[in-house]
Amino acid sequence: MLEDVKKTAEQKMQKSLEALKNDLAKVRTGRAHIGLLDHVMVEYYGSMVAVNQVANVNLGDARTINVQPYEKNMIAKVEKAIRDCDLGLNPATNGDLIRVPMPMLTEERRRDLTKIVRTEGEGAKVAIRNVRRDANDALKKMIKDKEISEDDERRAQDDIQKATDKAVAEVDKMLQVKETDLMAV
């Protein structure tokens, strides 16, 4: 019973870290990477699907993403979807290949993106702390129901706190890496 609470808390903290990793991947740096287009949706026969499901997405070079739709009739739709997404990208079609050059980031835009990254990190830390609170509430309920002793509850709280500290340190490390990546010219 006690192990279930700790395991559930650690799993939820891992999910928060994964969500942060995915959110940080969407924040673009000066370099191109194919994960940037993962959340761009395009209409495909009446339903909205991710670009990487209707096209081959790969890197042309360090500053260019190449997108090659599987079907010729999808070229215009994919190009429009990339242009309309909130990333500020301007794709150019060359035959059946769509080239997406990464524009250089200005200093001001880098600072704005750094603020966005910090906000995402703060959200992840709040989520992790909420998991800790829920786990501690579950432990208090177990004491109230006389399922565990107070010593077991104290040890479990210490373990949950250690897991929380570890997860928060991981968030800080991820933010540091992303901020360094953003500020590199």
C-alpha positions as CSV (number, residue, x, y, z in Angstrom):
1,M,0.0,0.0,0.0
2,L,2.8,2.4,1.0
3,E,4.9,1.4,-2.0
4,D,2.0,2.1,-4.3
5,V,1.7,5.7,-3.1
6,K,5.4,6.3,-3.6
7,K,5.5,4.5,-7.0
8,T,2.5,6.4,-8.2
9,A,4.0,9.7,-7.1
10,E,7.3,9.0,-8.9
11,Q,5.5,8.0,-12.1
12,K,3.5,11.2,-12.1
13,M,6.6,13.2,-11.5
14,Q,8.2,11.4,-14.5
15,K,5.2,12.3,-16.6
16,S,5.6,16.0,-15.6
17,L,9.2,15.8,-16.7
18,E,8.3,14.2,-20.0
19,A,5.6,16.9,-20.6
20,L,8.2,19.6,-19.9
21,K,10.7,18.0,-22.3
22,N,8.0,18.0,-25.0
23,D,7.1,21.6,-24.4
24,L,10.7,22.7,-24.5
25,A,11.2,20.9,-27.8
26,K,8.5,23.1,-29.3
27,V,10.4,26.3,-28.3
28,R,12.6,26.9,-31.3
29,T,16.2,27.8,-31.1
30,G,18.3,29.1,-34.0
31,R,19.0,25.6,-35.2
32,A,16.6,23.4,-37.1
33,H,15.3,20.1,-35.6
34,I,12.5,18.0,-36.9
35,G,10.7,17.9,-33.5
36,L,9.7,21.5,-34.2
37,L,7.0,20.5,-36.6
38,D,5.6,17.7,-34.5
39,H,2.6,19.7,-33.3
40,V,1.8,21.2,-36.7
41,M,-1.5,19.8,-37.9
42,V,-2.7,19.5,-41.5
43,E,-6.1,18.5,-42.9
44,Y,-5.9,15.1,-44.5
45,Y,-9.2,13.8,-46.1
46,G,-11.4,15.6,-43.6
47,S,-9.4,14.9,-40.4
48,M,-6.5,16.8,-38.7
49,V,-3.2,14.8,-38.5
50,A,0.3,15.7,-37.7
51,V,2.6,16.8,-40.6
52,N,5.0,13.9,-39.9
53,Q,2.1,11.5,-40.7
54,V,1.5,12.8,-44.2
55,A,5.1,13.8,-45.1
56,N,8.7,12.8,-44.7
57,V,10.3,15.3,-42.4
58,N,14.1,15.5,-42.1
59,L,17.0,18.0,-41.8
60,G,18.5,19.5,-45.0
61,D,21.3,21.2,-43.0
62,A,21.7,22.8,-39.6
63,R,19.3,25.6,-40.5
64,T,16.8,24.0,-42.9
65,I,14.0,21.4,-42.4
66,N,13.0,19.5,-45.5
67,V,9.4,18.3,-45.7
68,Q,8.4,15.9,-48.6
69,P,4.6,15.1,-48.6
70,Y,3.8,11.5,-49.6
71,E,1.1,12.7,-52.0
72,K,1.4,15.6,-54.5
73,N,-2.0,17.0,-53.6
74,M,-0.8,17.6,-50.0
75,I,2.1,20.0,-50.9
76,A,-0.1,23.2,-50.7
77,K,-1.9,22.0,-47.5
78,V,1.3,21.1,-45.7
79,E,3.0,24.4,-46.7
80,K,-0.1,26.4,-45.5
81,A,-0.2,24.5,-42.2
82,I,3.5,25.3,-41.6
83,R,3.1,28.9,-42.5
84,D,0.0,29.3,-40.3
85,C,1.5,27.7,-37.2
86,D,2.7,30.0,-34.5
87,L,6.4,29.3,-35.1
88,G,7.0,32.2,-37.5
89,L,8.3,30.0,-40.2
90,N,8.2,30.8,-44.0
91,P,8.3,27.6,-46.0
92,A,9.3,27.6,-49.7
93,T,8.2,24.9,-52.2
94,N,10.7,23.6,-54.7
95,G,9.0,21.0,-56.9
96,D,7.7,18.3,-54.5
97,L,9.9,19.3,-51.6
98,I,9.1,22.0,-49.0
99,R,12.1,23.7,-47.5
100,V,11.6,25.4,-44.1
101,P,14.6,27.7,-43.4
102,M,15.1,28.7,-39.7
103,P,15.4,32.5,-39.5
104,M,18.0,34.0,-37.2
105,L,16.7,34.9,-33.7
106,T,17.1,38.5,-32.6
107,E,18.5,39.2,-29.1
108,E,15.0,40.5,-28.0
109,R,13.3,37.3,-29.3
110,R,15.9,35.1,-27.5
111,R,15.1,36.9,-24.2
112,D,11.3,36.4,-24.8
113,L,11.9,32.7,-25.5
114,T,14.0,32.4,-22.4
115,K,11.0,33.9,-20.4
116,I,8.7,31.4,-22.0
117,V,11.1,28.5,-21.1
118,R,11.2,29.7,-17.5
119,T,7.4,29.8,-17.3
120,E,7.2,26.3,-18.7
121,G,9.7,25.2,-16.1
122,E,7.8,26.8,-13.3
123,G,4.6,25.1,-14.4
124,A,6.4,21.7,-14.3
125,K,7.7,22.4,-10.8
126,V,4.2,23.3,-9.6
127,A,2.9,20.1,-11.1
128,I,5.6,18.1,-9.3
129,R,4.8,19.8,-6.0
130,N,1.1,19.0,-6.5
131,V,2.0,15.4,-6.9
132,R,4.0,15.6,-3.6
133,R,1.0,17.2,-1.9
134,D,-1.4,14.5,-3.2
135,A,1.0,11.7,-2.1
136,N,1.3,13.2,1.4
137,D,-2.5,13.6,1.7
138,A,-2.8,9.9,0.8
139,L,-0.3,9.0,3.5
140,K,-2.2,11.1,6.1
141,K,-5.4,9.3,5.1
142,M,-3.7,6.0,5.6
143,I,-2.6,7.1,9.1
144,K,-6.2,8.2,9.9
145,D,-7.5,4.8,8.7
146,K,-4.8,3.2,10.8
147,E,-3.3,1.3,7.8
148,I,0.3,2.5,8.5
149,S,2.2,3.7,11.5
150,E,3.4,7.2,12.0
151,D,7.1,6.1,11.6
152,D,6.2,4.5,8.2
153,E,4.4,7.7,7.2
154,R,7.5,9.8,8.1
155,R,9.8,7.5,6.1
156,A,7.5,7.6,3.1
157,Q,7.2,11.4,3.3
158,D,11.0,11.6,3.3
159,D,11.2,9.3,0.3
160,I,8.6,11.4,-1.6
161,Q,10.5,14.6,-0.7
162,K,13.7,13.1,-2.1
163,A,11.9,12.2,-5.3
164,T,10.5,15.7,-5.5
165,D,13.9,17.3,-5.0
166,K,15.3,15.0,-7.6
167,A,12.6,15.9,-10.1
168,V,12.9,19.7,-9.4
169,A,16.7,19.4,-9.9
170,E,16.0,17.6,-13.3
171,V,13.7,20.5,-14.3
172,D,16.4,23.1,-13.4
173,K,18.9,21.1,-15.4
174,M,16.6,20.9,-18.5
175,L,15.9,24.7,-18.2
176,Q,19.6,25.5,-18.0
177,V,20.4,23.4,-21.1
178,K,17.5,25.0,-23.1
179,E,18.4,28.6,-22.0
180,T,22.1,28.0,-23.0
181,D,20.9,26.7,-26.3
182,L,18.6,29.7,-26.8
183,M,21.3,32.3,-26.0
184,A,24.0,30.7,-28.2
185,V,24.3,32.7,-31.4
